[in-house]
Amino acid sequence: MRLIEDTRARSAYLLLLLAVLLAGDAWRYAFGWWAWAVLASVLVVASVGVLIVHRDRWAFGSLPYPLLVFMLLATVSIAWSAYPAATALGLVTTWATVIAGVAAATAFTWAELLRGLGRVLKAILALSLAFELFVSLVVRAPVLPLFVQPGVDYSIYDTIPKMLYWSRNELFQVLDEGRIQGIVGNANTLGFLSLLAVIVFGIQLADRTVKRGRAIAWLVVAIVVMAFTRSATVTVALAVVIAAAAAVLLVRRAESPRRRALTYGALGVGAVALGVVVVALRTPILALLGKSSDLTGRLGIWQAVIELAQQRPVAGWGWVSFWVPWAAPFDDLAFRNGVRQLQAHNTWIDVWFQLGVIGLVVFVAFALTAVLRSWSLAVDRPQSAPGQSLPYSATALLPVLILTALLVQSLTESRLLDEYGLALLVLVAVKTKLPDAAPRPVSSR
């Protein structure tokens, strides 16, 4: 356990944990599913060790109650699951992800998490650009993953769909509908990670925790990568994140209760007005974002999943997290461009389908309470003691901006239920309930 308390070991654990959670597909495509499973298992064991070492910082009663209820419901759903083996597998990965998120929340400060995210995201962005450049200059053709994804058989296709390629070799076509996918093999995922990088690098620049020139350079890289992914969801999420940051700054400036009430009222009216405009102009807005009226086939997927959810509306079909391609009904539920889809492309429909109305209510409570605590952390002036205020910090915006990005993405993706989405949600939800304790001193023995 002394190893876990060592400064270098703690840093290595955090960086590797974030790298595996944020870029899971890159590990699987490059080294294989079994190698990824072994690495993930090692990290879960290490996370359990971290929780044991820091057992004085947390207890089950200190964790968010909606999280505990959600995990209990997901676990017992194996009793009525229509696919118990898939539910068992989903529970293993879900529990592993939650344990990792809780461990990171209890063992590291916000400053350490910000620094760790910054280092890992820089690596992902740099490797993604290098990978796409190598494919375009050397390979000069689309590249398939080195290891085949379970449930995928390339031989059934006359022409392999673009969706299955690791890289589409479109770096030099980004100005003409081309999209890069980077080492994670998915343009939407890479786009979200670049948005997360914009948040992290922007906060580091504002808080002056890194050199100004370096922070600006990486901020530019993140924006360029985001643009090259051409992700409509990420574009919308960026706009909402900027609006959320502006709202936080406006509330911070309103020191008195009366001014805050007026500010909240103005923000509420503005949000409603903007919502009305978006609904009224949804068709031209979708066209501007390069999306068809059916949201690139998502409406058909949503309809198919909703029809199944209505058959078991109360408690759902059973937890599975990311759909498994070999179990019914997922083996023949949703296809897009000839490719089997392994998610509902909407977190909330997915939760309703898997855990029914009960699970949906619990998960909404889990996300909502995390948002409220994150908002309070961002807008309330920190205090060293009662009546002794401290200056605001940009780092306090990290959790609410991460959640904002995740929640916007949840409308068109189910990433909030697995890997980086679930891990970040758990991390923010748990850490906003716990004191931001300083790291343990390194043992002298």
DAJO-V593167 format. One record per backbone hydrogen bond with DSSP energy under -1.0 kcal/mol. CO is the residue of the C=O (numbers start at 0). NH is the residue of the N-H. E is the energy in kcal/mol with one decimal. If there is no record, write none. Layout:
# DAJO-V593167
<<CO:NH:E> <CO:NH:E>>
This chain:
# DAJO-V593167
<<5:9:-2.8> <6:10:-2.2> <7:11:-2.5> <8:12:-2.5> <9:13:-2.3> <10:14:-2.5> <11:15:-2.5> <12:16:-2.6> <13:17:-2.6> <14:18:-2.3> <15:19:-2.3> <16:20:-2.3> <17:21:-2.8> <18:22:-1.8> <22:26:-1.5> <23:27:-2.1> <24:28:-3.0> <25:29:-1.9> <26:30:-2.6> <27:31:-1.4> <28:145:-1.0> <31:35:-2.1> <32:36:-2.3> <33:37:-2.3> <34:38:-2.3> <35:39:-2.9> <36:40:-2.2> <37:41:-2.2> <38:42:-2.1> <39:43:-2.0> <40:44:-2.3> <41:45:-2.4> <42:46:-2.4> <43:47:-2.3> <44:48:-2.1> <45:49:-2.4> <46:50:-2.3> <47:51:-2.0> <48:52:-2.6> <49:53:-2.2> <51:54:-1.4> <53:56:-2.1> <58:61:-1.6> <59:62:-1.0> <63:67:-1.8> <64:68:-2.7> <65:69:-2.5> <66:70:-2.5> <67:71:-2.2> <68:72:-2.7> <69:73:-2.8> <70:74:-2.1> <71:75:-2.5> <72:76:-1.2> <74:77:-1.2> <75:78:-2.1> <76:79:-1.1> <82:86:-2.3> <83:87:-2.4> <84:88:-2.0> <85:89:-2.7> <86:90:-2.5> <87:91:-1.7> <88:92:-1.9> <89:93:-2.4> <90:94:-2.9> <91:95:-2.1> <92:96:-2.2> <93:97:-2.6> <94:98:-2.7> <95:99:-2.0> <96:100:-2.3> <97:101:-2.7> <98:102:-2.5> <99:103:-2.4> <100:104:-2.0> <101:105:-2.1> <102:106:-2.1> <103:107:-1.4> <108:112:-2.5> <109:113:-2.7> <110:114:-2.2> <111:115:-2.7> <112:116:-2.9> <113:117:-2.2> <114:118:-2.1> <115:119:-2.3> <116:120:-2.7> <117:121:-1.9> <118:122:-1.7> <119:123:-2.3> <120:124:-2.6> <121:125:-2.6> <122:126:-2.7> <123:127:-2.1> <124:128:-2.3> <125:129:-2.4> <126:130:-2.7> <127:131:-2.5> <128:132:-2.3> <129:133:-2.4> <130:134:-2.4> <131:135:-2.2> <132:136:-2.4> <133:137:-2.7> <133:138:-1.5> <134:139:-3.5> <142:165:-2.4> <142:166:-1.9> <148:151:-2.0> <152:155:-1.4> <153:156:-1.5> <160:163:-1.7> <161:164:-1.6> <166:142:-2.5> <169:172:-1.5> <172:175:-2.0> <172:177:-2.7> <180:185:-1.3> <181:184:-1.3> <185:189:-2.6> <186:190:-2.5> <187:191:-2.2> <188:192:-2.5> <189:193:-2.1> <190:194:-1.9> <191:195:-2.7> <192:196:-1.9> <193:197:-2.1> <194:198:-2.1> <195:199:-2.5> <196:200:-3.3> <197:201:-2.2> <198:202:-2.1> <199:203:-2.5> <200:204:-2.2> <201:205:-2.3> <202:206:-2.7> <203:208:-1.8> <210:214:-2.6> <211:215:-2.5> <212:216:-2.2> <213:217:-2.3> <214:218:-2.0> <215:219:-2.3> <216:220:-2.1> <217:221:-2.5> <218:222:-2.1> <219:223:-2.6> <220:224:-2.7> <221:225:-2.4> <222:226:-2.4> <223:227:-2.3> <224:228:-1.3> <227:179:-1.6> <230:234:-1.9> <231:235:-2.4> <232:236:-2.6> <233:237:-2.7> <234:238:-1.8> <235:239:-2.3> <236:240:-2.8> <237:241:-2.4> <238:242:-2.1> <239:243:-2.6> <240:244:-2.6> <241:245:-2.3> <242:246:-2.4> <243:247:-2.3> <244:248:-2.1> <245:249:-2.2> <246:250:-2.3> <247:251:-2.4> <248:252:-1.5> <252:254:-1.3> <255:259:-2.2> <256:260:-2.4> <257:261:-2.2> <258:262:-2.3> <259:263:-3.0> <260:264:-2.3> <261:265:-2.5> <262:266:-2.6> <263:267:-2.5> <264:268:-2.4> <265:269:-2.5> <266:270:-2.4> <267:271:-2.3> <268:272:-2.6> <269:273:-2.4> <270:274:-2.3> <271:275:-2.2> <272:276:-2.1> <273:277:-2.6> <274:278:-2.4> <275:279:-2.4> <276:280:-2.3> <278:281:-1.0> <280:284:-2.2> <281:285:-2.6> <282:286:-2.2> <283:287:-2.4> <284:288:-1.8> <285:290:-3.3> <286:289:-1.1> <291:294:-2.0> <293:298:-2.0> <294:297:-1.3> <296:300:-1.4> <297:301:-3.0> <298:302:-2.2> <299:303:-2.0> <300:304:-2.3> <301:305:-2.8> <302:306:-2.2> <303:307:-1.3> <304:308:-2.7> <305:309:-2.3> <307:310:-1.3> <311:315:-1.2> <312:356:-2.5> <313:357:-2.1> <316:81:-2.5> <326:330:-1.3> <328:331:-1.3> <333:340:-3.0> <335:338:-1.7> <338:335:-2.3> <341:322:-1.8> <345:349:-2.3> <346:350:-2.4> <347:351:-2.1> <348:352:-2.5> <349:353:-2.3> <350:354:-3.3> <351:355:-1.7> <352:316:-2.2> <353:317:-2.6> <354:358:-2.0> <355:359:-2.2> <356:360:-2.5> <357:361:-2.0> <358:362:-2.7> <359:363:-2.6> <360:364:-2.1> <361:365:-2.3> <362:366:-2.6> <363:367:-3.0> <364:368:-2.4> <365:369:-1.5> <366:370:-2.2> <367:371:-2.4> <368:372:-2.2> <369:373:-2.2> <370:374:-2.6> <371:375:-2.2> <372:376:-2.2> <373:377:-1.7> <374:378:-2.4> <375:379:-2.4> <381:389:-3.3> <384:387:-2.9> <387:383:-2.1> <393:396:-2.0> <394:397:-1.7> <396:400:-2.3> <397:401:-2.3> <398:402:-2.4> <399:403:-2.0> <400:404:-2.2> <401:405:-2.5> <402:406:-2.8> <403:407:-2.0> <404:408:-2.2> <405:409:-1.8> <407:410:-1.4> <408:411:-1.6> <408:412:-1.7> <409:346:-2.5> <412:346:-1.1> <413:416:-1.9> <414:417:-1.4> <417:420:-1.2> <417:421:-1.1> <418:422:-2.9> <419:423:-2.4> <420:424:-2.1> <421:425:-2.7> <422:426:-2.7> <423:427:-2.6> <424:428:-2.6> <425:429:-2.8> <426:430:-2.7> <427:431:-2.2> <429:432:-1.4> <434:436:-2.3>>
